[in-house]
Amino acid sequence: MVLQSLKNCLWLPCVLRTPKACFWSTASGGLIIQSVSNDVYQNLAVEDWIHDHMDLEKQQVLFLWRNSPAVVIGRHQNPWQECNLKLLRQKNIKLARRRSGGGTVYHDLGNINLTFFTTRKKYERMENLKLVVKALKALRPQLDVHVTDRYDILLDRKYKISGTAAKLGRTSAYHHCTLLCNADKFVLSSVLKSPFKGLKSNATPSVPALVKNLFEEDPSLTSEMLLDAIAKEYAMQHQIDHHITLINPADETLLPGISNKTKELQTWEWVYGKTPKFSISTCLNMVYKDSVLDVKVNMDVKHGRIEVCNIDLPEQWLPPGLYSELVKSLTGSKFCPNETTTLVTTLLRLCPQDDELHSRWRLLCENMIRLM
């Protein structure tokens, strides 16, 4: 154990981290860069920027990054289907949509992200994952880690510690994967569990898996040790200097146009509006006084906006003209609690000055908001 610790102490200082301007002008071959930001939108924007601007014929790139708490969904996924949006809002956890495919993942500072950039011809995600496994084994030979045919990395033949996603452009490509080091598994399992029922969609669903942190297996590991081990292995395989170049994703002089890319990734139109068309058929069990009223709701949602809306409830419970105003207002609006709250606040002014009607109307509106 002492020898292993000594070996790490002797080896780690050789991985230098230096900030650098114009990192794309480095000599051809390969480049290792690491983000100094923990903002998920900024780091995803760096991926887009490298994919769009760098000459990957001359340089292959490994991008290392970590995020503050965030849930990241794939390009073709449905956020209402993939995660607990109400819990995300309560915990102030960001939601982001990647430009790559794949499933939904939870990020925090206990999760390392690796992005391998190449030309489309040289794209090989299995080789990238084998590189990660080789780096882990070099650091801790006793770790039982291997790559599966599904491009996951398993620990102890059972626990998923890395998932994979990719974007293949016309000439460029990137493959990114996660590495669970010391993520909050309780939060992970909570936020990646959608409470939504009655949702039908052609969006790509995530495949649940048992997960485990590497630090549970070996508490002596650190995120820095893992990052440096992967950087060293990448450098050896590409025969390049294995220092890590630090970059600031907010630096327009380094990454011209990056702020626009970051802003776009934060917009409602991208995060929610890019959701494939879906439908909802559910029943609201509304508790009013001493009874429970079942209200059937059917909706079609396209580009994140309500295209068709039907609410079925007894006529004697609420005048049809009243809730038809709600249906009319919801149609064409965003499937979004904030926008619906604003609509409802306006509509409440139209409600007759009758305490009983007002209470029933407010209850229906509150349940419709909770649905989102």
Secondary structure, DSSP 4 states (H G I P E B T S, - for coil): -HHHHHHHHHHGGGS-EEE-SSGGGSPSEEEEEEES---HHHHHHHHHHHHHHS-TTTEEEEEEE--SSEEEE-TT--HHHHS-HHHHHHHT-EEEE-SS-S--EEE-TTEEEEEEEEETTT--HHHHHHHHHHHHHHH-TT--EEE-TTS-EEETTTEEEE-EEEEE-SSEEEEEEEEESS--HHHHHHHT-----SEEE-SPPP----B--HHHH-TT--HHHHHHHHHHHHHHHHT----EEEE-TT-TTTSTTHHHHHHHHHSHHHHTTTSPPEEEEEEEEEEETTEEEEEEEEEEEETTEEEEEEEE--TTTS-HHHHHHHHHHHTTSBS-HHHHHHHHHHHHTTS-S-HHHHHHHHHHHHHHHHT-
